[in-house]
Amino acid sequence: MARCIVARLMAVMGLAGVLRGKKVRTTVSRKAVAAGDSVNRQFVAERPDQLWVADFTYVSTWQGFVCMAFDLGH
């Protein structure tokens, strides 16, 4: 059936189409062991380039996820 015929018949019957969104999972729960503290929380460097601070996150795009890494201490 053509789209206009379906639209006309739905209008005659008082029907309306419904679009449902995709369920988004915002948090992935993982019960993993935390990584060890490599610098003992002592952020005082004795020389340049001894300690670096970095962070990474995943960003959702239309084609999937992208891993973003940031160098925060350099």
C-alpha distances in whole Angstrom, upper triangle without the diagonal:
4,6,8,7,7,10,11,11,12,15,16,16,18,17,17,16,19,20,23,26,27,31,34,37,40,43,43,46,48,52,54,57,58,60,63,65,66,68,70,68,71,70,73,73,76,75,72,69,70,67,64,61,57,54,51,47,44,41,37,35,32,33,35,38,41,45,47,51,53,57,59,62,63
4,6,5,6,9,10,11,12,14,16,17,18,17,17,16,19,20,23,25,27,31,33,37,39,42,43,46,49,52,54,57,58,59,63,65,66,68,69,68,70,69,72,72,75,74,70,67,69,66,63,60,56,53,50,46,43,40,36,34,30,32,34,38,40,44,46,50,52,56,57,61,62
4,5,5,6,9,10,11,12,14,15,16,14,14,13,16,16,20,22,24,28,30,34,36,39,41,44,46,50,52,55,55,57,61,62,63,65,66,65,67,66,69,69,72,71,68,65,66,63,60,57,54,50,47,44,40,37,34,31,28,29,32,35,38,42,43,47,49,53,55,58,59
4,5,5,6,9,10,10,12,14,15,14,14,14,17,18,22,24,27,30,33,36,39,42,43,46,49,53,54,58,58,60,63,65,66,68,69,67,70,68,71,71,75,73,70,67,69,66,62,60,56,53,50,46,43,40,36,34,31,32,35,38,41,44,46,50,52,56,57,60,61
4,5,5,6,9,10,11,12,14,13,14,14,18,20,23,26,28,31,34,38,40,43,45,48,50,54,56,59,60,61,65,67,68,70,71,69,72,70,74,74,77,76,73,70,71,68,65,62,58,55,52,48,45,42,38,36,33,35,37,40,43,47,48,52,54,58,59,63,64
4,5,5,6,9,10,11,12,10,11,11,14,16,20,23,25,28,31,34,37,40,41,44,47,50,52,56,57,58,62,63,65,67,68,66,69,68,71,71,75,74,71,68,69,66,62,59,56,52,49,46,42,40,36,34,31,32,34,38,41,44,46,50,52,56,57,61,62
4,6,5,6,9,10,10,9,9,9,13,15,19,22,24,27,30,34,36,39,41,44,47,50,52,56,56,58,61,63,64,66,67,65,68,66,70,70,74,72,69,67,68,65,61,58,55,51,48,45,41,39,35,33,30,32,34,37,40,43,45,49,51,55,56,59,60
4,5,5,6,9,10,10,11,12,16,19,22,25,28,31,34,37,40,43,45,47,50,54,56,59,60,61,65,66,68,70,71,69,72,70,73,74,77,76,73,70,72,69,65,62,58,55,52,48,45,42,39,37,34,36,38,41,44,47,49,52,55,58,59,63,64
4,5,5,6,9,8,10,12,16,19,22,25,28,31,34,37,40,43,44,47,50,53,55,59,59,61,65,67,68,70,71,69,72,71,74,74,78,77,74,71,72,69,66,63,59,56,53,49,46,43,39,38,35,37,38,41,44,48,50,53,56,59,60,64,65
4,5,5,6,5,7,9,12,15,18,22,25,27,30,34,36,39,41,43,46,50,52,56,56,58,62,63,65,67,68,66,69,67,71,71,75,74,71,68,69,66,63,60,56,53,50,46,43,40,37,35,32,34,36,39,42,45,47,51,53,56,57,61,62
4,5,5,6,8,10,14,17,20,23,27,29,32,36,38,41,43,45,48,52,54,58,58,60,64,65,67,68,69,67,70,68,72,72,76,75,72,70,71,67,64,61,57,54,51,47,44,41,38,37,34,36,38,40,43,47,48,52,54,57,58,62,63
4,6,8,10,13,17,20,23,27,30,32,35,39,41,44,46,48,51,54,57,61,61,63,67,68,70,71,72,70,73,72,75,76,80,79,76,73,74,71,67,64,61,57,54,51,48,45,41,40,37,39,41,44,47,50,52,55,57,61,62,65,67
4,6,9,12,15,19,21,25,28,30,33,37,39,42,44,46,49,52,55,58,59,61,65,66,68,70,71,69,72,70,74,75,78,78,75,72,73,70,66,63,60,56,53,49,46,44,40,39,37,39,40,43,46,49,51,54,56,60,61,65,66
4,7,10,13,17,19,23,26,28,31,35,37,40,42,44,47,50,53,56,57,59,63,64,66,67,68,66,69,68,71,72,76,75,73,70,71,67,64,61,57,54,51,47,44,42,38,37,35,37,38,41,44,47,49,52,54,58,58,62,64
4,7,10,13,16,20,23,25,28,31,33,37,38,41,44,47,49,53,54,56,59,61,63,64,65,63,66,65,68,69,73,72,70,67,68,64,61,58,54,51,48,44,41,39,35,34,32,34,35,37,41,44,45,49,51,55,55,59,61
4,7,10,13,16,20,22,25,28,30,34,35,38,41,44,47,50,51,53,56,58,60,61,62,60,63,62,65,66,69,69,66,63,64,61,57,54,51,47,44,41,38,35,32,31,28,30,32,34,37,40,42,46,47,51,52,55,57
4,7,10,13,16,19,22,25,28,31,33,35,38,41,44,47,48,50,53,55,57,58,59,57,60,59,62,63,67,66,63,60,61,58,54,51,48,44,41,38,34,32,28,27,25,27,28,31,34,37,39,42,44,48,49,53,54
4,6,10,13,15,18,22,24,27,29,31,35,38,40,44,44,46,50,51,53,55,56,54,57,55,59,60,63,63,60,57,58,55,51,48,45,41,38,34,31,29,25,25,22,25,26,28,31,34,36,39,41,45,46,50,51
4,7,10,13,15,19,21,24,26,29,32,35,37,41,41,43,47,48,50,51,52,51,54,52,56,56,60,59,56,53,54,51,48,45,41,38,34,31,28,25,22,21,19,21,22,24,27,30,32,36,38,42,42,46,48
4,7,9,12,15,18,21,23,25,28,32,34,37,38,40,43,45,47,48,49,48,51,49,53,54,57,57,54,51,52,49,45,42,39,35,32,28,25,23,20,20,18,20,20,22,25,28,30,34,36,40,40,44,46
4,6,9,12,14,18,20,22,26,29,31,35,35,37,40,41,43,45,46,44,47,46,49,50,54,53,50,48,48,45,42,38,35,31,28,25,22,19,16,16,15,17,17,19,22,25,26,30,32,36,36,40,42
4,6,10,12,15,17,20,22,26,28,31,32,34,37,39,40,42,43,42,45,44,47,48,51,51,48,45,46,42,39,36,33,29,26,22,19,17,14,14,13,15,14,16,19,22,24,28,30,34,35,38,40
4,7,9,12,14,16,19,23,25,29,29,31,35,36,38,40,41,39,43,42,45,46,50,49,47,44,44,41,38,35,31,28,25,21,18,17,14,15,15,16,15,16,19,22,24,27,29,33,33,37,39
4,6,9,11,14,17,21,23,26,26,28,32,33,35,37,37,36,39,38,41,42,46,46,43,40,41,37,34,31,28,24,21,17,14,13,11,13,13,15,13,13,16,18,20,23,25,29,30,33,35
4,6,7,10,13,17,19,22,22,25,28,30,32,34,34,33,36,35,39,40,44,43,41,38,38,35,32,29,26,22,19,15,13,13,11,14,15,16,13,13,16,17,19,22,24,27,28,31,34
4,7,10,13,16,18,21,21,23,26,27,29,31,32,30,33,32,36,37,41,41,38,36,36,32,29,26,23,19,17,13,11,11,10,14,16,17,14,13,15,16,17,19,21,25,25,28,31
4,6,9,12,14,17,17,19,23,24,27,28,29,27,31,30,34,35,39,39,37,34,34,30,27,24,21,18,16,12,11,13,13,16,18,19,16,14,16,16,17,19,21,24,24,27,30
4,6,10,12,15,15,18,21,23,25,27,28,27,31,30,34,35,38,38,37,34,33,30,27,24,21,18,15,13,12,14,14,17,19,19,16,14,16,15,17,19,21,24,25,28,30
4,7,9,13,13,16,20,22,24,27,27,26,30,30,34,35,38,39,37,34,33,30,28,25,22,19,17,15,15,17,17,21,23,23,19,17,19,18,20,21,23,26,26,29,31
4,6,9,11,13,17,19,22,24,25,24,28,28,32,33,36,37,36,33,31,28,26,24,21,18,17,15,15,18,19,22,25,24,20,18,19,18,20,21,23,25,25,28,30
4,7,9,12,15,18,21,23,23,23,27,28,31,33,36,37,36,33,31,28,27,24,22,20,19,18,18,22,22,26,28,28,24,22,23,21,23,23,25,26,27,29,31
4,6,9,12,15,18,21,21,21,25,25,29,30,33,34,33,30,28,25,24,22,20,18,17,17,18,21,23,26,29,28,24,21,22,20,21,21,23,24,25,26,29
4,7,9,12,15,18,17,18,22,23,27,27,30,31,31,28,26,23,22,21,20,18,18,19,20,24,25,29,32,31,27,24,24,21,23,22,23,24,24,25,28
4,6,9,12,15,14,15,18,19,23,24,27,28,28,25,23,20,19,17,16,15,16,17,19,22,24,28,31,30,26,23,23,20,21,19,20,21,21,22,25
4,7,9,12,12,13,16,17,21,21,24,25,25,22,20,17,16,15,14,14,15,16,19,22,25,28,31,30,27,23,23,19,20,18,19,19,19,20,22
4,6,9,9,11,14,15,18,19,22,23,23,21,18,15,16,15,15,16,17,19,22,26,28,31,35,34,30,27,26,22,22,20,20,20,20,19,22
4,6,6,7,10,12,15,16,18,20,20,18,15,13,13,13,14,15,17,20,23,26,29,32,36,35,32,28,27,23,22,20,19,18,17,17,20
4,6,8,10,11,13,13,16,17,17,15,12,10,11,12,13,15,17,20,23,27,30,33,36,35,32,29,27,23,22,19,19,17,17,16,18
4,5,6,7,9,10,13,14,15,13,10,8,10,11,13,15,18,22,25,28,31,34,38,37,34,30,28,25,23,20,19,17,16,14,16
4,5,8,11,12,15,17,18,17,14,11,13,13,16,18,21,23,27,30,33,36,40,39,36,32,31,27,26,23,21,20,18,17,19
4,6,9,11,14,17,17,16,14,11,12,12,14,16,19,22,25,28,32,35,38,38,35,31,29,26,24,21,20,18,16,14,17
4,6,8,11,14,15,15,12,10,12,12,16,18,21,24,28,31,34,37,41,40,37,34,32,28,26,23,21,18,16,14,17
4,6,10,12,12,12,10,7,9,9,13,16,19,22,26,29,32,35,39,38,36,32,30,26,24,20,18,15,13,10,13
4,7,9,10,11,9,8,11,12,16,19,22,26,29,32,35,38,42,41,39,35,32,29,26,23,20,17,15,12,14
4,5,7,8,6,6,9,12,15,19,22,26,29,32,35,38,41,41,38,35,32,28,26,22,20,16,15,11,12
4,7,9,7,9,13,15,19,22,26,29,33,35,39,41,45,44,42,38,35,31,29,25,23,19,18,15,15
4,7,6,9,12,15,18,22,25,29,32,34,38,40,43,43,40,37,34,30,28,24,22,18,17,14,13
4,6,8,10,13,16,20,23,26,29,31,35,37,40,39,38,34,31,27,25,21,19,15,15,11,9
4,6,7,10,13,17,19,23,26,28,32,34,37,36,34,31,27,24,22,18,16,12,13,9,8
4,7,10,13,17,20,24,27,29,33,35,38,38,35,32,29,25,23,19,17,14,14,11,10
4,7,10,14,17,20,24,26,30,32,36,35,33,29,26,22,20,17,15,11,11,8,9
4,7,10,13,17,20,23,26,28,32,32,29,26,23,19,17,13,11,8,8,5,7
4,7,11,14,18,20,24,26,30,29,27,23,20,17,14,11,9,6,5,5,8
4,7,11,14,16,20,22,26,26,23,19,17,13,11,7,6,5,5,7,9
4,7,11,13,17,19,23,23,20,16,14,11,8,6,5,7,7,10,12
4,7,10,13,16,20,19,16,13,10,7,5,4,6,9,10,13,15
4,7,10,13,17,16,14,10,8,6,5,7,9,12,13,16,18
4,7,10,13,13,10,6,6,5,6,9,12,15,17,20,21
4,6,10,11,8,5,5,6,7,11,13,17,18,22,23
4,7,8,6,5,6,9,10,14,17,20,22,25,27
4,5,5,6,7,11,12,16,18,22,23,27,28
4,6,8,10,14,15,19,22,26,27,31,31
4,7,9,13,15,19,22,25,27,31,31
4,7,10,13,16,20,23,25,29,29
4,7,10,13,16,20,22,25,26
4,6,10,13,17,19,22,23
4,7,10,13,16,19,20
4,7,10,13,16,17
4,7,9,12,13
4,6,9,10
4,6,6
4,6
4
